[in-house]
């Protein structure tokens, strides 16, 4: 399998570099603040590696921008209906996700529709600032928090400190659909895909 970045993320590297430089930050400083290694940051900026959702949340927090800005999405508007079918599906660290909230500067929460593929590989856990709350819509989710593992069925929810090493996997041979709400200490949050109300 190649390490190619999907077309939707091809301009992300240039935006990451531009935003980092606009903040007068070196790659070394960003690595210290995020816990993401300099080689990994370099590969992201060179468009040789796609960031995970956790890495996007962490970088947005450090850069003081929204994840939507990192992804090149248009700013949110005050009155909007969000149609997930119109939102761009992203891929990161084996997960597929769509930003489905109004977001924008000052928002305290970010809502993300996440698909955990049944065949998700690897075993790497994620950590980032803030809290996460998730609600299982379809499938059975294996939630790993540090050394603990729980199986969540549809209708079950979990709330945890996102600085705890965590991982999402399908508990059986079916994809898992869930709604994830992330809250971070910073006021800048995710920007959604929007459609005006009539």
C-alpha positions as CSV (number, residue, x, y, z in Angstrom):
1,X,0.0,0.0,0.0
2,X,1.3,3.5,-0.9
3,X,1.5,6.4,1.5
4,X,-0.3,8.7,-0.8
5,X,-2.4,11.5,0.6
6,X,-6.0,11.8,-0.7
7,X,-6.7,14.7,-3.0
8,X,-8.8,16.5,-0.3
9,X,-5.8,16.7,1.9
10,X,-3.2,17.6,-0.7
11,X,-3.1,21.4,0.1
12,X,-3.0,20.7,3.9
13,X,0.8,20.5,4.1
14,X,1.2,24.0,2.6
15,X,-1.5,25.4,5.0
16,X,0.2,23.8,8.0
17,X,3.6,25.3,7.0
18,X,2.0,28.7,6.3
19,X,0.1,28.8,9.6
20,X,3.2,27.6,11.6
21,X,5.3,30.3,10.0
22,X,2.7,33.0,10.5
23,X,2.8,32.2,14.2
24,X,6.6,32.6,14.1
25,X,7.0,29.0,15.3
26,X,9.8,26.6,14.5
27,X,9.1,23.0,13.8
28,X,11.1,22.2,17.0
29,X,8.8,24.5,19.1
30,X,5.7,22.8,17.6
31,X,7.1,19.4,18.3
32,X,7.7,20.4,21.9
33,X,4.2,21.8,22.3
34,X,2.3,19.0,20.6
35,X,4.4,15.9,21.2
36,X,4.4,15.2,17.5
37,X,7.9,14.5,16.3
38,X,9.8,16.8,14.0
39,X,10.1,14.2,11.3
40,X,6.3,13.6,11.4
41,X,5.6,17.3,11.2
42,X,8.0,17.6,8.3
43,X,6.2,14.8,6.5
44,X,2.9,16.4,7.1
45,X,4.1,19.7,5.7
46,X,5.6,18.0,2.7
47,X,2.3,16.2,2.1
48,X,3.9,12.8,2.6
49,X,1.8,11.9,5.6
50,X,-1.8,12.5,6.5
51,X,-2.4,13.6,10.1
52,X,-4.8,11.8,12.4
53,X,-7.9,13.5,13.8
54,X,-6.1,13.8,17.2
55,X,-3.1,15.4,15.5
56,X,-5.4,17.9,13.7
57,X,-7.1,18.8,17.0
58,X,-3.7,19.3,18.7
59,X,-2.2,21.4,15.9
60,X,-5.3,23.6,15.7
61,X,-5.0,24.2,19.4
62,X,-1.3,25.1,19.3
63,X,-1.7,27.3,16.2
64,X,-4.8,29.1,17.6
65,X,-7.0,28.3,14.5
66,X,-9.9,26.0,13.8
67,X,-9.5,22.5,12.3
68,X,-11.6,23.8,9.5
69,X,-9.0,26.4,8.7
70,X,-6.3,23.7,8.6
71,X,-8.5,21.8,6.2
72,X,-9.3,24.8,4.0
73,X,-13.0,24.8,4.8
74,X,-15.1,28.0,4.7
75,X,-15.9,29.7,8.0
76,X,-19.2,28.8,9.7
77,X,-22.3,31.1,9.6
78,X,-24.6,31.9,12.5
79,X,-27.8,30.2,11.1
80,X,-27.1,26.9,9.4
81,X,-28.3,23.4,8.8
82,X,-25.5,20.8,8.5
83,X,-26.1,18.1,6.0
84,X,-23.4,15.4,6.5
85,X,-23.9,14.3,2.9
86,X,-22.5,17.7,1.9
87,X,-19.5,17.5,4.2
88,X,-16.1,16.2,2.9
89,X,-15.1,12.9,4.3
90,X,-11.6,12.9,5.6
91,X,-9.3,10.0,6.4
92,X,-6.7,9.9,9.2
93,X,-5.0,7.1,11.2
94,X,-7.4,4.5,9.8
95,X,-10.6,6.4,10.7
96,X,-13.0,8.2,8.3
97,X,-14.6,11.4,9.6
98,X,-16.8,14.4,8.7
99,X,-17.0,17.6,10.7
100,X,-20.7,18.1,11.4
101,X,-21.0,21.2,13.7
102,X,-21.4,24.9,13.4
103,X,-18.0,25.5,15.0
104,X,-16.1,28.6,14.2
105,X,-14.0,30.8,16.5
106,X,-15.3,30.9,20.1
107,X,-17.1,27.5,19.8
108,X,-16.6,25.3,22.9
109,X,-17.3,22.0,21.2
110,X,-16.7,20.1,17.9
111,X,-19.0,17.4,16.6
112,X,-17.5,14.8,14.3
113,X,-19.2,11.9,12.6
114,X,-16.7,9.0,12.7
115,X,-16.6,5.7,10.9
116,X,-14.3,3.1,12.5
117,X,-13.7,0.5,9.8
118,X,-14.0,-3.2,10.8
119,X,-10.5,-3.8,9.2
120,X,-8.8,-0.9,10.9
121,X,-5.1,-1.9,11.3
122,X,-2.4,-1.0,13.8
123,X,-2.6,-0.5,17.6
124,X,-1.4,3.0,18.1
125,X,-3.2,5.1,20.7
126,X,-3.9,8.8,20.5
127,X,-3.7,11.7,23.0
128,X,-4.6,15.3,22.7
129,X,-5.8,18.2,24.9
130,X,-9.4,18.4,26.1
131,X,-12.3,16.0,26.7
132,X,-14.1,13.6,24.3
133,X,-17.6,12.3,24.5
134,X,-18.8,9.7,22.0
135,X,-22.1,8.0,21.3
136,X,-22.3,4.7,19.3
137,X,-24.9,4.8,16.5
138,X,-24.2,1.5,14.8
139,X,-22.0,-1.5,15.4
140,X,-20.0,-2.5,18.4
141,X,-17.1,-0.3,19.5
142,X,-14.0,-1.5,21.4
143,X,-12.8,1.6,23.3
144,X,-9.3,1.4,24.8
145,X,-8.5,3.9,27.5
146,X,-4.9,3.5,28.9
147,X,-4.9,-0.2,30.1
148,X,-8.7,-0.6,30.1
149,X,-10.9,-1.9,27.3
150,X,-14.7,-1.6,27.1
151,X,-17.2,-2.8,24.5
152,X,-19.9,-0.2,23.7
153,X,-23.1,-1.2,21.9
154,X,-25.4,1.2,20.0
155,X,-26.9,3.7,22.3
156,X,-24.0,3.6,24.7
157,X,-21.8,6.6,25.4
158,X,-18.4,7.3,26.9
159,X,-16.8,10.5,28.3
160,X,-13.1,10.7,29.0
161,X,-10.1,13.0,29.3
162,X,-8.5,13.0,25.8
163,X,-5.0,13.2,27.3
164,X,-5.5,9.6,28.4
165,X,-4.1,7.3,25.7
166,X,-7.1,6.1,23.7
167,X,-8.0,4.1,20.7
168,X,-11.2,3.2,18.8
169,X,-11.7,-0.2,17.1
170,X,-14.6,-2.2,15.7
171,X,-15.4,-5.0,18.2
172,X,-16.4,-7.4,15.4
173,X,-16.5,-7.6,11.6
174,X,-18.8,-4.6,11.1
175,X,-17.9,-0.9,10.7
176,X,-18.8,1.2,13.7
177,X,-20.6,4.6,13.3
178,X,-20.4,7.1,16.1
179,X,-20.8,10.7,17.0
180,X,-17.8,12.2,18.7
181,X,-17.9,15.5,20.5
182,X,-14.5,17.1,21.4
183,X,-14.0,19.9,23.8
184,X,-10.7,21.6,24.1
185,X,-9.2,24.2,26.4
186,X,-8.8,26.6,23.5
187,X,-11.7,28.6,22.2
188,X,-11.0,27.9,18.5
189,X,-12.8,24.8,17.4
190,X,-13.8,23.0,14.2
191,X,-15.5,24.6,11.3
192,X,-18.4,22.7,9.7
193,X,-19.8,22.0,6.3
194,X,-22.8,24.3,6.1
195,X,-26.1,24.8,4.3
196,X,-28.2,27.9,4.9
197,X,-31.6,27.5,6.4
198,X,-34.6,28.8,4.5
